[in-house]
Amino acid sequence: LGAAYGWERPNWFAPASTDRNPPLTFKRPGWLGAVKGECLAVRDSAGVIDLSAFSKFEVSGPDAEAFMASLGANTPPSRLGRIGLIHVLTERGGVASEFTVTRLEQHRFYLTSAALAERHDEDLLRARSASFAGVVIENITERRGVLGVMGPNAAEILQAVSEVDFSSAAFPWLSAQTIKIAGIKLTALRVSYAGEPGWELHVQLAQFRRLYETVVNTGAKHGLHPFGVYASNFMRLEKGYRGWGADLTTERTPLEAGLGALVKADGRCFIGREAMLERQKANPWRMALLEIEDDDERLPFYGHAVLQDGRPVGVITSGGYGFRTNKVLALAYLRPGVPEGEFGVSILGKELAARELQEAPYDPRNLRLRGLDHLQPAASV
């Protein structure tokens, strides 16, 4: 069992044959086999995860749209019921916060962010909105629970307990709807940090247990399996997703983090814009996704040196094992001017060979996320 900012959350689920308290080690931990089972269940059938620890805010009022348009490097969703990602920058262009933004109404937005960032993000939103008279910031973190249902059977499970059409045509990726499941009113977001088709179900906390029991009981015959934070982290690495607080920090800009697709700088004014662009002109660092030699003993985590020709050229910011791709993976920042190619990563006194990947090793075209995986051969997933 783990915790984030006072919210208890499962790190992993122990099968009956697994030691619930494996010995502590700097090498591969005893829970790795259990986490493998969770990852493969999410890939092959469906998984359920408690995501209630998310920080949650509502931004509303007549000036809400103008405020959201000025908040960060990306623009907010323009259409009702659409979802986007906004990175708020420091004055020096680094990443201060990351928000998933859902446009609920013309002047009402729903924001979620990292659990550990609740007070930080609330302070940031209030400070940045101070110059907008018609903006209301409401912290609703403790009033909402979030249940994630991910995997190829997720739509079938939810369809069984709701009258809503969960097909990709009716409920596409990066969209949101207000729905009912077993009579429980909630907001369903089609997003997935695991890189599988799935939904986040955002519900009043008082209704969370009933929602959980309904989904779990219905999902039993569809192969639904609980999964925890560790499995979620490993799966997001296979998609190359950056994590706030590790891969995304105030030290690096979103452009250095490889998030140029989420930066809309032309013709806009937001804090950190000029600094970010200037840093990009002056030999910036860059983020790389590395596949590391598998020696059956070591795993990358954080802070390991990246070497080229025996010389330190970068640092690992997060890492783990991708069980869907059978790859040891890590995200790393590389110094300015370091060319693409072969690398080494120093872990526990041993240098392991590594190579830079040019795309995410799992579903790089997001076909599975969009429910279009029939368009690609299974081997390319």
Order of alpha helices (4+ residues) and beta strands (2+ residues): beta-beta-alpha-beta-beta-alpha-beta-beta-beta-alpha-beta-beta-alpha-beta-beta-beta-alpha-beta-alpha-alpha-beta-beta-beta-beta-beta-beta
